[in-house]
């Protein structure tokens, strides 16, 4: 595997060895300079204490990429912190939710001529250093979407039992809908190639989108794979999916999968 700009030689290879075989890339078969066309989308809502650190780590790992923080109607200094850290900022006047914020970032990427994009959450739970292997799978042509899975390797992240059960239920339903096995259907750490970017710019689930977007992509004929990543605990604040909202999340997504709400007209 070719060394990437700003990445120590061999680090990407070591990560890829832990990945399922169909996701591994043997060579980056793209023109030199293609990595300068990566746009990293960071959706953020009231992530002022963490977003600057996230941006700094992304720029250190992927120095030639453009980082765009989508400030989803925050009431704190998220936008100012992101801009000070060197990110481009898309400031939404109202809170659209994670789906609307992510799609706004993808639209930014496409309109500015980017062919490859990434999604990394702004709460500091994702390690930008692990973005390399996700991008490798996409840029090499082995996948249209490479999702980071916290369950494919042993790590320090431990989810509550109720959440683990919910994730397993969602994984079963996604497998039923797609015929493919995924271990982490709620991951917000992913890389997207041109076909996925074009699809999600046109249609993207608005509320709690990760699960439904996997089904949408698979039904559109896109290749979706998973790679092992670590996930840290939140450093501040709390997840937007908790308590009553967690129950609503499960009920809504399960219902969407059961009644096949993803219409065929959404697929190219």
N, C-alpha and C positions, 0 to 999 in steps of 0.2 A: 504494500500500500504506500502510495506516495506521501511524503511528509507535507504537512499543511503549513501555510504561513503563520508564524507566531507560535507553532506547536512543536515541542521537543520531538526529535525523530524517535519513532518507535512507540510513542504514547498512544496514538490512534490504533496501531496494530494490537497493542496489549488489550485495549478495550474491546476491539472487534472480536478477539479470540473467544470472548465470553458470550457472543451473540449467536442466535440461531443461524445455521448455515445459509439459509436463503436471504438473510439480511446482510451478510458480510460482503464487503467489496474488495476485489482483488487489485483493483487499480482505479484511480480517479480518471476516467476517460472523458475529460472535458478540456477545452482550450485553456492555456495558461491565463490566469487573471480572472477566471470565472468566479473565484471566491470573493472578488470585489463586488459581485452582484448579489450578495446575500443581504437580506433585510431581516433583522431580528425584531419581532413584534413583542412588546411587553405590555400587556393589559394591566392597568393599575387603578385601584380605587382606594383612596386614603392609605397609600403605602409610603407616605413621606419619610418615615424612619428607615426604610429599607431600600427604596428604589435607587438611590444614588449608588449604593454599594453593588446592587445588581448590575446597573449600567457599567460601572467601573470594571467588574469582573468579566462581563461580556466583551468589552472593548479590549481587555487584556488578552482574552482567549482568542477572539476573532477581530484583530485590529483593522482589517480591511472591510469589515461588515458595517452596515449602517444600522444603528439602534434607534427604533422609534417607540417611544412610550405613549400609549393611548391612555390619557387621563380621563377616566370614565365618570366625569362629574364630581370629582373629589371635593371635599370641603376643607382639606388641609393643604399643605404645601407640596403635594406630590409633583405637580407640573414644574414648579420652580426647582425642586431638588433634581429632577430628571434633566432639566435643561442645563443646570449648573454642572452636572456630571458629564455633559457632552452629548446627550441624546437629542434627536429631533422629537418634538412633542406635538401630538394631535390632541387638542383639548376639546372634549365633548361638552356641550353646554348643559346636558342633563345626563343622568345615569341611565345607560342603555342596558346594563347587565353584561356579563362576560361575553355572551355571543355577539352582541352588537359591537362591543369594544374590539374583540378579536377581528371581526369582519372589517371594521374600519381600518385596522392595521394592515390587513391583507390588501384592501383597496389602495391604501397608501403605497404599498410595495409595488403593486401592478402599475399604478399610474406613474410611478417614478422609474419604471423600466427594469425592475428586479425580476429575475427568473426563479430564484430560490428564496424561500422565506422560512423563518423559524418562529415558534411561539415559546416564550419563557415567562413564567409568572413573575410578578413584581414583588412577591413577599419574601424572597430569599430562600425558598425551599428547594429550588433547583440549582444544581451546580453547573454553571456555564461551561466549565472545562469538559463536561461530558457531551456538549453539543457537537463536538467533532465527529463522533461515531454516528450520530443521527444524520448529520449532513453528508457524511461519507456514503451512507446507504442511498441517499437521494441523488447526489451528484454523480455517483457511479452508474445510475440507472437501474439499480436493484430494487428500488421502491419509489412510489409516488409520495408516500407518507411514511415516515419513520417515527413511531411513538416511543417515548421512554417509559419503561415499565419498572416500577419500584419492587415488583414481586419476582423478577427474574434473577435476582441476586440477593444474598444475605447482606443486610445492612442494619443501620441503627434505627431506621424508621419503623415505628410500631403504630398501627392504626387501631382505634378502639374496636372491640369485637363486633359491635353492631354495624360499624362501617365496613368491616371486612366481609361480613355476611351479605350486606347490601351489594358490595362490589362483586361478590361471587354470583349473586342473582343476576346482576346486569351482564356479567360475562357470559352466563348461560344463555340469556336472551339474545345477546349479540351474536353468539355462535349459531343460534337457531335462525336468526335473520340472515346471516352472511355465509354460514357454512365454514367459517374460519374461527380458530381459537385465539382469543386475546386474554391476557392475564390482568391488564390494567386499563380498563375502558374509560376511566375518568382522568387519565393523565392529561395535563396541560403543557407537557414538555414534548414538542414535536418539530420535525422538519418537513417541509413541503416542497415538492418539485413543481414544475410549470403546470401540469395537468390538474393537480390538486389546488394550486393557487387560483387558477381560472375557474374551477368549479365552486370553490368557497367564496369567491368574490361575487358570483352570481346568486348562490343560495347557501345559507348557513343557518343552523338552528339558533334561535334567538336566546333561549333561556337554558342554562346548563347544557352546553352544546357538545361536549366531548363524546359522549356515548352515541348520540344520534349522528354525529358527523362521521364516525367510523362506518356506520351502516350506510349512510349516504354515499360515502366514497367507495365502499365495496360494491354497492349496487350500480355505481357509475362505471365499474370496471377498473377502478384504480387499484394498484398494488399497495397494500398496507402491511407493514411489518412492525415488530416490537424489538427493542434492544434494552438490555439491562442498564438502569441508572440508579443512583442513590437519591434519596429525598430526605432533607433535613426537616426538623420541626420548625414551625413558624417562630420568628424571633420577636414578633410583637403582634398585637391585635388578635383577632380570631377569624376563623374561616367563615365565609358567607354562607356555607352549608352546614348548619348545625341546629340542634333542637327541633322545633316544629318545621323549620325550613328543610331540614334533612328528610323528614317524612314526606314533605311536599315534593322534594326532588325525586325521591324514589317513586312515589305514586305517579308523578307526571311522566317520567322517563319510561317506566314500565308500561304505562298506558299507551304511550306513543309507539313503543315497540310492538305491543300486542295488537293494536288496531292498525298497524302498518301506516302510520300517519305520513311517512315519507313517500310522497307521490312519485310516480314514474316520470312525470314532467320535470322533476328536479334533476333528473339524470341526463347527461348529454347523449 
